[in-house]
Amino acid sequence: MPHSDPKTLVSTAWLADHLNAPDLRIFDASWFLPTVERDARAEYEARHIPGARFFDIDEIADLRSDLPHMLPPLEKFLSRVRAMGVGDGHQIVVYDSLGIFSAPRVWWTFRAFGKTDIAVLDGGLPKWLAEGRAVTDGPPTIRDRHMIVEKQLDMVKDVTKVAAAAKLGSWEIVDGRAADRFRGEAPEPRPGLRMGHIPGSKNLPWMHLLREDGTLKDAATLRGLFEAAGVDLSKPVIAACGSGVNAAILDLALTVIGHPRHAVYDGSWAEWGMYNDLAVATGEA
């Protein structure tokens, strides 16, 4: 059985063994790119792991921002998760319907508010279903619970801090988009964005961190992938991607390998690629 860590990754077997634990809370954090014609909430309502609540990445967000699914204000995050019956002392497991895709974004969101008793389901719903485990279309029983949160400022980077890091070289910036998008050879899925990457950033496509069955690769392999991408792991790392969702997969991988200091550029390319006064590089890193 794969090793499970309730603060990073747990296996489907671990979740099955703990499914009826009174302190367990499960989130379905499925989300799809705008170009994919799938309705995550409708799919959740039709079929989900028993007890799971739906975490809407686009709604539990800062809707004052023009950027998609930015980290929500503290008060909004707190009110939403309390209303879903999540409180202090709960162990949270989050999964998505693509394996490991959007679930790490919710894992990172909780951690950005100081809640570390949360893990990503390794392999997600596809692995759970492939093993013939139970699903339901019934709603979970929910009671409002008390929770205390505190925003962890060093885990979130805005465009000003990323620009400074790119100029000074004080942080490594790792872009998780596909290589052709990083090089500026493929258009962005969101209209109006320039093509290319943040000058000085390195490219490690998030798909390379996963095995064929959608589970995360082991720590030694992950470390080797960062090093092969030219990332100096003696420096703190900023993870970026298209809109801050897949950057959280990089952040999860950095946690698994024991990297001491890393953050997510919340706006990612959806923000950087929008501003003409920010420099853009093309080609290889």
Secondary structure, 3 states (H helix, E strand, C coil): CCCCCCCCEECHHHHHHHCCCCCEEEEECCCCCCCCCCCHHHHHHHCECCCEEECCCCCCCCCCCCCCCCCCCHHHHHHHHHHCCCCCCCEEEEEECCECCCHHHHHHHHHHCCCCCEEEECCHHHHHHHCCCCCECCCCCCCCCCCCCCCCHHHEECHHHHHHHHHHCCCEEEECCCHHHHHCCCCCCCCCCCCCECCCCEECCHHHHECCCCCECCHHHHHHHHHHCCCCCCCCEEEECCCCCCHHHHHHHHHHCCCCCEEEECCHHHHHCCCCCCCCECCCC
